[in-house]
Amino acid sequence: MSKVLIVDDETTIIEVLRSLLVRNGHIVETAVDGEEALRKLKEGVFDLMITDVRLPGAIDGFELLRQGKELQSHMAVIVITAYADVDSAVEAIKRGAFHYIAKPFKFDELLLTIDKALNYELTLAENEILRKTISTKYHFGFIVGDSRPMLEIYRLIEKVAKTNSTVLILGESGTGKELVARAIHKASPRYQKQFVSINCAAIPANLLESELYGHVRGAFTGAHANKQGLFETASGGTLLLDEISSMPLDMQAKLLRTLQEKEIRRVGGNENIPVDIRVVAASNYDLEKAVKEGKFREDLYYRLSVIPIKIPPLRERKEDIPALVSHFLNLFEEENKKKIKIEDDAVECLKTYDWPGNVRELENLIKRVATLCENNTISVDDLPSQIPRVRTKVKEEKKVIPLDKFIEKQTLAYMKEILRQCNNDYDKAASIIGINPKELKKKIKITLKKKKEKKK
């Protein structure tokens, strides 16, 4: 299921496309001009934009394409127009469009193009994320993992960071919600300003308002001077409201107004203070369930969950455990100036455990066994009793494929799939891919030649 933005000043076209896409399982938003479309691109994250070339106002389809790709680089764009010509097609492709379709169009061809665009842009995003992950060992700050669920998290962070939208991070305790919030901040235009975090569950209800909004002198007993709250402290930057489900209902109402009006009033004060802030909320409790239980305001929930990010528990991404273990041992070495190794059998045992405390539990365990192990090596015998004992033979080291070869292989696979879907029509396939038909034939020919040579 993908999120699609349709931009056209013809309501008939909008309604037809909306109906078509919704029936095929997509989430759809619409805009009637470039200005409205840009506002939506700044507020939310989209996988695909379908736009007309001729739009009312100062921003036409080409300019919207340019600015849209700057805001969301991995968003696919399909340009539709009734005024098809070669120059316009070239201009659309040069500005980053995946494809160019002339009106009137056939719905089955449009749906096929949409599927290709979404799959192609997803592959590009994953390859870029993989490239960065391989070169840096871990992608965002101290978030570690190359599994598919984590690649999707990285992709969301990259897209969300460029907007000002409120983000709701959901996940069990110990999954790294604050790390994701920090990554969003560091990848955003606000990265030079402060990132401020507060755990709503750790502050008594009667003090939470003062912590967030500040107070004026004499507002209550002990308020001997004016105090700036965290909303003011984080102005220009990002404020993380961790464990938001613990916030009292009266405070939820005040927070909702703050998000809507973008201004705050200190406790005991009568002056409204504007704040430029991005709010990221996090919760390990199901907020939809909290709404049904009457513990959380429904309007605030929808305001916070403009862009939800769900972090998978460690038991759903066990393939990341070896990288996490290596990362924690590197941290241990930096802190203690002591290098610790771990046997392969011990790592295999760690992969069989379900980790109810998630990444935090794994980190604490590695610190503990690294401190207590003998001969600077962690063996199966050093692991605590709750970790299942599994003895495995050391596997032969797999040959690592160079990154450029991997990307080349993925690109060729994509080209061959497009060619197959186009019934081996090289001109049509090359048009969809965005390269010269001769270049496509050359690449396919080289691939077939290499296969024949391998068979010999």
Secondary structure by P-SEA (a helix, b strand, c coil): cbbbbbbcccaaaaaaaaaaaaaabbbbbbbccaaaaaaaaacccccbbbbbccccccccaaaaaaaaaaacccbbbbbbcccccaaaaaaaaaacccccccccccaaaaaaaaaaaaaaaaaaaaaaaaaaaaaccccccccccccaaaaaaaaaaaaaaacccbbbbbbcccccaaaaaaaaaaacccccbbbbbbccccccccccccccccccccccccccbbbbccccccccbbbbbcccccccaaaaaaaaaaaaacccccccccbbbbbbbbbbbbbcccaaaaaaaccccaaaaaaaacbbbbbbcccccccaaaaaaaaaaaaaaaaccbbbbbcaaaaaaaaaccccccaaaaaaaaaaaaacccccccccccccccbbbbbbccccccccccaaaaaaaaaaaaaaaaaaaaccaaaaaaaaacccaaaaaaaaaaaaaaaaaaac
